Amino acid sequence: MPSRSLRPHEALRLAELQANRLRTLLDVADRPGFDLYLLGALPRVDIKIDKSVTASGSTQWLYGAWRIRINASEPLVRQRFTLAHEFKHLLDAPLLTTTYRDLQSRIDAVQQIEQICDYFAACLLMPKRWVKRLWGEGEHDLALLAGVFDVSTVAMRRRLETLGLVDRQARSATIPLQKSWSYARPIPRRRIFNRLPSTAPVLLEAS
């Protein structure tokens, strides 16, 4: 993270670089999927899926660790996206007031930051390299692509739009193919979550 204020387009570019770098450091850059269990195994990162969470997710620094809580009532693909989103909040926290200083005076500052975190999550779960590779090889079925990356069809469609692979006005224009990918195996849900004190103050929250 540079110790200066970032313009919105710079923040988005940095988010993608961070996502790609994280995949490399966790040794998963050679495959399209991403097992979020790896984030929970990082030092000082405590993740819990909690039915009492009302928002999609929240992140806070407490008792010497980053504590991320995810809403257990939401679909698993949504939980995965939220966890990746919240991890971006974790990365931003040390220089939050510096990095987004120019956004603080804007009415939509919070929304802008949330969009940047969403973009990081999309880059982490659906890396451009792999999305374009599969698309270029002829895999245009939206549901199958969503299964490959273990995301919702809505998230997959938005990623395709962002990368310019489909037109925003033709969201339903997909070409189903017969082949299937071995990458599409569902990622097993792993119980790696510890209890988080209910009295812990929330630092960052995602809507």
Secondary structure as the mmCIF struct_conf table of DSSP 4:
data_model
#
loop_
_struct_conf.conf_type_id
_struct_conf.id
_struct_conf.beg_label_comp_id
_struct_conf.beg_label_asym_id
_struct_conf.beg_label_seq_id
_struct_conf.end_label_comp_id
_struct_conf.end_label_asym_id
_struct_conf.end_label_seq_id
BEND BEND1 SER A 3 ARG A 4
HELX_RH_AL_P HELX_RH_AL_P1 PRO A 8 LEU A 25
TURN_TY1_P TURN_TY1_P1 LEU A 26 ASP A 27
TURN_TY1_P TURN_TY1_P2 ALA A 29 ASP A 30
BEND BEND2 ARG A 31 PRO A 32
TURN_TY1_P TURN_TY1_P3 LEU A 36 LEU A 36
HELX_RH_AL_P HELX_RH_AL_P2 TYR A 37 GLY A 40
TURN_TY1_P TURN_TY1_P4 ALA A 41 ALA A 41
BEND BEND3 LEU A 42 LEU A 42
TURN_TY1_P TURN_TY1_P5 PRO A 43 ARG A 44
STRN STRN1 VAL A 45 ASP A 50
TURN_TY1_P TURN_TY1_P6 LYS A 51 SER A 52
BEND BEND4 ALA A 55 SER A 56
STRN STRN2 GLY A 57 LEU A 62
TURN_TY1_P TURN_TY1_P7 TYR A 63 GLY A 64
STRN STRN3 ALA A 65 ASN A 71
TURN_TY1_P TURN_TY1_P8 ALA A 72 SER A 73
BEND BEND5 GLU A 74 GLU A 74
HELX_RH_AL_P HELX_RH_AL_P3 LEU A 76 ASP A 92
HELX_RH_3T_P HELX_RH_3T_P1 ALA A 93 LEU A 95
HELX_RH_AL_P HELX_RH_AL_P4 LEU A 96 THR A 99
TURN_TY1_P TURN_TY1_P9 TYR A 100 TYR A 100
HELX_RH_3T_P HELX_RH_3T_P2 ARG A 101 LEU A 103
TURN_TY1_P TURN_TY1_P10 GLN A 104 SER A 105
BEND BEND6 ARG A 106 ARG A 106
TURN_TY1_P TURN_TY1_P11 ILE A 107 ASP A 108
HELX_RH_AL_P HELX_RH_AL_P5 ALA A 109 LEU A 125
BEND BEND7 MET A 126 MET A 126
HELX_RH_AL_P HELX_RH_AL_P6 LYS A 128 GLY A 136
TURN_TY1_P TURN_TY1_P12 GLU A 137 GLY A 138
STRN STRN4 HIS A 140 HIS A 140
HELX_RH_AL_P HELX_RH_AL_P7 LEU A 142 PHE A 149
TURN_TY1_P TURN_TY1_P13 ASP A 150 ASP A 150
HELX_RH_AL_P HELX_RH_AL_P8 THR A 153 THR A 162
TURN_TY1_P TURN_TY1_P14 LEU A 163 GLY A 164
BEND BEND8 LEU A 165 VAL A 166
TURN_TY1_P TURN_TY1_P15 ARG A 168 GLN A 169
TURN_TY1_P TURN_TY1_P16 ARG A 171 SER A 172
STRN STRN5 ILE A 175 ILE A 175
BEND BEND9 GLN A 178 GLN A 178
HELX_RH_3T_P HELX_RH_3T_P3 SER A 182 ALA A 184
BEND BEND10 ARG A 185 ARG A 185
HELX_LH_PP_P HELX_LH_PP_P1 PRO A 186 ARG A 189
HELX_LH_PP_P HELX_LH_PP_P2 PHE A 193 ARG A 195
TURN_TY1_P TURN_TY1_P17 SER A 198 THR A 199
HELX_LH_PP_P HELX_LH_PP_P3 ALA A 200 VAL A 202
BEND BEND11 LEU A 203 LEU A 203
STRN STRN6 LEU A 204 ALA A 206
#
